[in-house]
Amino acid sequence: MRQPLSVVKVGGSLVADRARLCRLLGALADGADGRVVVVPGGGGLADAVRAAQGALGFPDPLAHRLALDAMAGMARIFAALEPRLTVTQDPAQLLAAGAVPVWDPSALKAGRPEIPESWDVTSDSLALWLAARLGAQACLLVKSVDARPGAGPAELARLGFVDAALPGFAARFPGAIVLRGPGGDRLCRGALPECAA
């Protein structure tokens, strides 16, 4: 019987803690969380896009596509830090081969009607979008800070802990949503699956 599948979004802010980031990537490559697809946050690369947009005033759709490039860059950085991870635009194909994929979302630059091209959508919402497409049982959002206990998607978005579009993407994802900070897991919705233990 196949293990349950989780999509694990690794926040780009974790680059500030290289030791924790490398431990996490190593654990994911080892299969400590079961079958996983890693979704990289944009981190400092996405922050540079935000800063450039603020200075130059280019439109949100362009900023969105550049932020997707930032995520693709972080995917390559993650694979350089943990060579057992494999960067791909098609995680399902690598999962079938038994590999641990790191998602390169570059294909989304062509546009998707269900994904607004604005800063309302970041890697958190994109992780939920991918989790729904892959039929994952859980989506873990790994952050550099702990979430408020018991907070649901709408409250987390209101507090700025996740992006503004996340509640809508959460409504379309039937699985568990787990926030993992330095203090451990906080269930955002659903039951904690075995693959997230």
Residue pairs with C-beta under 8 A, 6 or more apart in sequence:
2 35
3 34
3 35
3 195
4 34
4 35
4 136
4 137
4 138
4 193
4 194
4 195
5 34
5 35
5 36
5 37
5 95
5 134
5 135
5 136
5 137
5 195
6 33
6 34
6 35
6 36
6 37
6 131
6 136
6 137
6 138
6 139
6 140
6 193
6 195
6 196
7 36
7 37
7 39
7 127
7 128
7 130
7 131
7 134
7 136
7 138
7 139
7 140
8 28
8 33
8 36
8 37
8 38
8 39
8 127
8 139
8 140
8 142
9 38
9 39
9 40
9 41
9 123
9 124
9 126
9 127
9 139
9 140
9 141
9 142
10 21
10 24
10 25
10 28
10 38
10 39
10 40
10 41
10 78
10 142
11 41
11 43
11 123
11 141
11 142
11 143
11 144
12 40
12 41
12 42
12 43
12 44
12 45
12 46
12 70
12 74
12 123
13 41
13 43
13 143
13 144
14 20
14 21
14 24
14 41
14 43
14 142
14 144
15 21
15 43
15 44
15 77
16 144
17 144
20 182
21 81
22 81
22 82
24 142
25 38
25 78
25 81
25 82
25 85
26 82
27 33
28 36
28 38
28 82
28 85
28 100
29 82
29 84
29 85
29 100
30 84
31 100
33 140
33 195
33 196
34 194
34 195
35 95
35 195
36 100
36 195
37 91
37 95
37 100
37 101
37 102
37 103
37 130
37 134
37 136
38 75
38 78
38 85
38 100
38 101
38 102
38 103
39 71
39 102
39 103
39 105
39 123
39 126
39 127
39 130
40 71
40 74
40 75
40 77
40 78
40 102
40 103
40 123
41 71
41 74
41 122
41 123
42 49
42 67
42 70
42 71
42 74
42 122
42 123
43 70
43 74
45 69
45 70
45 71
45 73
45 74
46 67
46 70
46 71
46 122
46 123
48 70
49 63
49 66
49 67
49 70
50 63
50 119
52 58
52 66
53 60
53 62
53 63
60 117
60 118
60 119
61 117
61 118
63 118
63 119
64 117
64 118
64 119
64 121
65 109
65 117
67 119
67 122
68 105
68 106
68 108
68 109
69 106
69 109
71 103
71 104
71 105
71 123
71 126
72 87
72 104
72 105
72 106
75 87
75 102
75 103
75 104
76 87
76 104
78 85
78 87
78 102
79 85
79 86
79 87
79 102
84 100
85 100
85 101
85 102
86 94
86 99
86 100
86 101
86 102
87 101
87 102
87 104
88 94
88 101
88 102
88 103
88 104
89 103
89 104
89 105
89 106
89 107
91 101
91 103
91 130
91 134
92 134
94 100
94 101
95 101
95 134
103 130
105 126
105 130
108 115
108 126
111 117
114 129
115 121
115 125
115 126
115 129
116 165
119 163
120 163
120 164
120 165
121 163
121 165
122 162
122 163
124 141
124 162
124 163
124 166
125 162
125 163
125 165
125 166
125 168
125 169
127 139
127 141
128 139
128 166
128 169
128 170
128 172
128 173
128 177
129 169
130 136
131 138
131 139
131 173
131 175
132 169
132 172
132 173
132 174
136 175
137 175
137 176
137 193
137 195
138 175
138 176
138 177
138 178
138 190
138 193
138 195
138 196
139 173
139 175
139 176
139 177
139 178
140 178
140 179
140 180
140 185
140 196
141 162
141 177
141 178
141 179
141 180
141 188
142 180
142 181
143 161
143 179
143 180
143 181
144 181
144 182
145 181
145 182
146 179
146 181
146 182
146 183
146 184
146 186
147 156
147 161
147 179
147 181
147 186
147 188
148 155
148 156
148 159
148 161
148 186
149 186
150 186
151 159
151 161
151 186
151 188
152 188
152 189
153 162
153 166
153 167
153 170
153 171
153 177
153 188
153 189
154 167
156 162
156 166
156 179
156 188
157 163
157 164
157 165
157 166
157 167
161 179
170 177
170 188
170 189
175 190
175 193
176 187
176 189
176 190
176 191
176 192
176 193
176 196
177 187
177 188
177 189
177 190
178 185
178 186
178 187
178 188
178 192
178 196
179 185
179 186
179 187
179 188
180 186
185 192
185 196
